[in-house]
């Protein structure tokens, strides 16, 4: 694998379209950067899957992104970050990774009622990363948790405000509101796409924390520190790949990302290898 340079792309992956919320923040903060995005729709959702399987998927995707020139890897998936981030850093010691950390710290620092709601998938709540964040930062704060069963699938379908999506969120948030939450932490990259609906349910006085901008800032800091940041100016190309229905994912891009793109299909060969075609990276 040749050494990366500033013209190489940022690699971003998620179990599905959730990572597009992180990609959206990267595009806002670093529009000049080329990106390769992979959504593992063939395996979505990661949340209920065994940690070892998520680790295997994450390793396979990382190898695919690195083989196609990625200069940094953004694990834009809370479940994959919880299951695999430490393992990925050990397996690829020369690669910089940015992962998702539940935003418990800023929530705990700013809550006035001392009660914070956290929405995440089971894998995130069960992982050591979440336990560590809670232990370090949530002292004196009551955390109310909900896995929002089915919400990832609704967002994958592009249903951001329908009755079924609203019911999932109301069932999660109404009990939290009854206990006086003033902050909601979104610990799944899919969930920022339903912030308007969440805000409608909880009201303007409840703060909703989207982690994506902070993740994009961290990616930018690492690129600058490693002298891999592309000069400002122009607009980098994004290449999209999925292990699911490419045409359907492509149809969601304008709605979720705010821009069009061509989505190409990839196929799994076991849990650790994607069937690869060499990607041509161009400006």
C-alpha positions as CSV (number, residue, x, y, z in Angstrom):
1,X,0.0,0.0,0.0
2,X,1.7,3.3,-1.1
3,X,2.0,6.1,1.4
4,X,-1.0,8.5,1.5
5,X,-0.8,12.0,0.3
6,X,-3.1,15.0,0.5
7,X,-4.9,14.1,-2.7
8,X,-5.9,10.8,-1.4
9,X,-9.6,10.4,-0.2
10,X,-11.0,10.2,3.3
11,X,-12.5,6.8,3.9
12,X,-15.9,6.7,5.6
13,X,-18.0,3.7,6.5
14,X,-21.2,2.8,8.3
15,X,-23.7,-0.1,8.5
16,X,-25.9,1.9,6.2
17,X,-27.0,5.5,5.4
18,X,-26.4,6.7,9.0
19,X,-22.8,7.7,8.2
20,X,-24.1,10.1,5.6
21,X,-24.8,12.4,8.6
22,X,-21.1,12.4,9.3
23,X,-20.3,12.7,5.6
24,X,-22.6,15.7,5.5
25,X,-20.6,17.4,8.3
26,X,-17.3,16.5,6.5
27,X,-18.6,18.1,3.3
28,X,-19.6,21.2,5.2
29,X,-16.3,21.6,6.9
30,X,-13.9,20.2,4.2
31,X,-15.7,20.4,0.9
32,X,-12.3,20.2,-1.0
33,X,-11.6,16.7,0.3
34,X,-12.4,13.6,-1.9
35,X,-14.2,10.8,0.0
36,X,-14.9,7.2,-0.5
37,X,-18.1,6.2,1.4
38,X,-19.2,2.6,2.0
39,X,-22.6,1.7,3.5
40,X,-22.9,-1.9,4.5
41,X,-26.7,-2.2,3.7
42,X,-26.2,-5.9,3.2
43,X,-25.7,-6.3,7.0
44,X,-27.7,-3.3,8.4
45,X,-28.3,-2.9,11.3
46,X,-25.1,-3.6,13.2
47,X,-26.6,-2.9,16.6
48,X,-28.1,-6.4,17.4
49,X,-25.1,-8.3,15.8
50,X,-22.4,-10.1,17.8
51,X,-19.4,-7.9,18.5
52,X,-17.0,-10.3,16.7
53,X,-19.0,-10.2,13.6
54,X,-19.1,-6.4,13.6
55,X,-15.3,-6.4,14.1
56,X,-14.9,-8.7,11.1
57,X,-17.1,-6.5,8.9
58,X,-15.2,-3.4,10.0
59,X,-11.8,-5.0,9.2
60,X,-13.0,-6.0,5.7
61,X,-14.3,-2.6,5.0
62,X,-11.2,-0.9,6.3
63,X,-9.0,-3.1,4.0
64,X,-11.2,-2.1,1.1
65,X,-10.9,1.6,1.8
66,X,-7.2,1.4,2.4
67,X,-6.6,-0.6,-0.8
68,X,-8.3,2.2,-2.7
69,X,-6.2,4.9,-1.2
70,X,-7.9,6.2,1.9
71,X,-5.6,8.4,3.9
72,X,-7.7,8.3,7.1
73,X,-10.6,6.2,8.1
74,X,-13.8,7.6,9.7
75,X,-15.8,4.9,11.4
76,X,-19.1,6.7,11.1
77,X,-21.0,4.1,13.0
78,X,-21.5,4.0,16.8
79,X,-21.9,0.2,16.9
80,X,-18.8,-0.4,14.8
81,X,-16.8,2.1,16.9
82,X,-17.9,0.3,20.1
83,X,-17.1,-3.1,18.7
84,X,-14.1,-2.6,16.5
85,X,-12.3,0.7,16.9
86,X,-9.6,-0.5,19.4
87,X,-9.2,-3.7,17.3
88,X,-8.8,-1.6,14.1
89,X,-6.1,0.6,15.6
90,X,-4.2,-2.5,16.7
91,X,-4.6,-4.2,13.3
92,X,-3.7,-1.1,11.3
93,X,-1.2,0.8,13.5
94,X,0.0,3.2,10.8
95,X,-3.6,4.4,10.0
96,X,-5.4,7.2,11.7
97,X,-8.9,6.4,12.7
98,X,-11.8,8.6,13.9
99,X,-14.6,6.9,15.6
100,X,-17.9,7.8,17.3
101,X,-18.0,8.4,21.0
102,X,-21.4,9.0,22.7
103,X,-21.6,12.7,23.5
104,X,-22.2,12.1,27.2
105,X,-19.5,14.6,28.2
106,X,-21.1,17.7,26.7
107,X,-24.5,16.6,27.8
108,X,-23.4,16.2,31.4
109,X,-21.6,19.5,31.3
110,X,-24.6,21.5,30.1
111,X,-27.6,19.8,31.6
112,X,-29.5,21.9,34.2
113,X,-32.0,19.3,35.3
114,X,-29.3,16.6,35.7
115,X,-31.4,14.2,33.6
116,X,-30.2,13.3,30.1
117,X,-31.7,11.0,27.5
118,X,-29.5,8.7,25.4
119,X,-30.7,7.1,22.1
120,X,-28.5,4.3,20.8
121,X,-28.5,0.7,19.5
122,X,-27.9,-2.3,21.8
123,X,-24.3,-2.7,20.7
124,X,-23.4,0.8,21.7
125,X,-25.0,0.5,25.2
126,X,-23.4,-2.9,25.7
127,X,-19.9,-1.8,24.6
128,X,-16.9,-0.9,26.8
129,X,-16.7,2.5,25.1
130,X,-20.1,3.6,26.4
131,X,-19.4,2.2,29.9
132,X,-16.1,4.2,29.9
133,X,-17.7,7.4,28.8
134,X,-20.4,7.1,31.4
135,X,-17.9,6.3,34.2
136,X,-15.7,9.3,33.2
137,X,-18.2,12.0,32.6
138,X,-21.7,11.2,33.9
139,X,-21.1,11.6,37.6
140,X,-24.1,13.1,39.3
141,X,-26.2,12.9,36.1
142,X,-29.1,10.5,35.5
143,X,-28.9,8.9,32.1
144,X,-32.2,7.5,30.6
145,X,-31.5,5.0,27.8
146,X,-33.6,3.7,24.9
147,X,-32.6,1.5,21.9
148,X,-35.4,2.9,19.6
149,X,-36.0,-0.6,18.2
150,X,-36.8,-0.3,14.4
151,X,-35.7,3.3,14.0
152,X,-32.5,2.5,12.0
153,X,-34.6,0.4,9.6
154,X,-37.1,3.3,9.2
155,X,-34.4,5.7,8.3
156,X,-32.8,3.2,5.9
157,X,-36.2,3.2,4.1
158,X,-36.1,7.0,4.0
159,X,-39.0,7.4,6.3
160,X,-38.0,10.3,8.5
161,X,-41.3,11.6,9.7
162,X,-44.1,9.0,9.1
163,X,-46.4,7.6,11.7
164,X,-44.3,4.5,12.4
165,X,-41.1,6.6,12.8
166,X,-42.9,9.0,15.1
167,X,-44.3,6.3,17.3
168,X,-40.8,4.8,17.9
169,X,-39.5,8.2,18.9
170,X,-42.6,9.1,21.0
171,X,-42.4,5.7,22.9
172,X,-38.7,6.5,23.7
173,X,-39.0,10.2,24.5
174,X,-42.3,10.6,26.3
175,X,-41.1,8.6,29.4
176,X,-37.9,10.6,29.4
177,X,-39.8,13.9,29.2
178,X,-41.9,12.8,32.2
179,X,-38.6,12.5,34.1
180,X,-37.5,16.0,33.1
181,X,-34.7,15.5,30.6
182,X,-33.3,18.7,29.1
183,X,-30.8,17.1,26.7
184,X,-31.0,14.2,24.2
185,X,-27.8,12.5,23.1
186,X,-27.9,10.8,19.7
187,X,-25.5,7.9,19.9
188,X,-26.3,6.4,16.5
189,X,-25.3,8.1,13.3
190,X,-28.7,7.3,11.7
191,X,-30.5,9.4,14.3
192,X,-29.5,12.9,13.3
193,X,-31.7,12.5,10.2
194,X,-34.8,12.6,12.4
195,X,-33.7,15.6,14.5
196,X,-36.6,17.7,13.2
197,X,-39.0,15.1,14.4
198,X,-37.2,14.6,17.7
199,X,-37.2,18.4,18.3
200,X,-40.9,18.5,17.4
201,X,-41.6,15.8,20.1
202,X,-39.4,17.2,22.9
203,X,-39.9,20.9,22.3
204,X,-37.4,23.8,21.9
205,X,-36.2,23.7,25.5
206,X,-34.6,20.3,25.1
207,X,-31.2,20.3,23.5
208,X,-30.5,17.6,20.9
209,X,-26.8,16.8,20.4
210,X,-25.7,15.7,17.0
211,X,-22.1,14.3,17.2
212,X,-21.3,14.6,13.5
213,X,-19.8,18.1,13.5
214,X,-17.3,17.2,16.3
215,X,-16.3,14.0,14.4
216,X,-15.6,16.1,11.2
217,X,-13.5,18.5,13.3
218,X,-11.5,15.7,14.7
219,X,-10.9,14.3,11.2
220,X,-9.7,17.7,10.1
221,X,-7.3,18.0,13.0
222,X,-5.8,14.6,12.3
223,X,-5.4,15.4,8.6
224,X,-3.7,18.7,9.4
225,X,-1.4,17.1,12.0
226,X,-0.3,14.5,9.5
227,X,0.1,17.0,6.7
228,X,-2.6,15.2,4.7
229,X,-5.1,18.0,4.5
230,X,-5.9,19.1,1.0
231,X,-5.6,22.8,0.2
232,X,-8.8,24.8,0.5
233,X,-10.6,25.4,-2.8
234,X,-12.6,23.4,-5.2
235,X,-14.9,20.5,-4.3
236,X,-13.7,16.9,-3.8
237,X,-15.4,14.0,-5.5
238,X,-17.4,11.5,-3.4
239,X,-17.6,7.9,-4.5
240,X,-20.4,5.8,-2.9
241,X,-20.5,2.1,-2.5
242,X,-22.9,-0.3,-0.8
243,X,-23.4,-4.0,-0.2
244,X,-27.1,-3.5,-0.6
245,X,-29.5,-2.1,-3.2
246,X,-27.3,0.5,-5.0
247,X,-30.2,2.2,-6.9
248,X,-32.3,2.7,-3.7
249,X,-29.4,4.1,-1.7
250,X,-28.7,6.4,-4.6
251,X,-32.3,7.6,-4.5
252,X,-31.8,8.6,-0.8
253,X,-28.7,10.8,-1.3
254,X,-30.5,14.1,-2.2
255,X,-32.8,13.7,0.8
256,X,-30.1,12.7,3.3
257,X,-27.0,14.3,2.0
258,X,-28.2,17.2,0.0
259,X,-26.3,16.2,-3.1
260,X,-26.5,13.6,-5.9
261,X,-24.1,10.8,-6.5
262,X,-23.7,7.4,-8.2
263,X,-23.7,4.4,-5.8
264,X,-21.9,1.3,-6.9
265,X,-22.6,-2.2,-5.5
266,X,-20.0,-4.4,-3.8
267,X,-20.4,-8.0,-2.6
268,X,-19.1,-9.8,0.5
269,X,-17.0,-12.9,0.2
270,X,-17.3,-14.1,3.8
271,X,-17.3,-11.7,6.7
272,X,-13.9,-10.1,6.1
273,X,-13.5,-9.6,2.4
274,X,-15.3,-7.4,-0.1
275,X,-15.2,-8.3,-3.7
276,X,-13.1,-5.4,-4.9
277,X,-12.7,-3.6,-8.2
278,X,-10.0,-1.0,-8.3
279,X,-11.5,2.4,-8.0
280,X,-10.3,5.3,-10.0
281,X,-9.9,8.4,-7.8
282,X,-10.1,11.6,-9.8
283,X,-10.8,15.2,-9.0
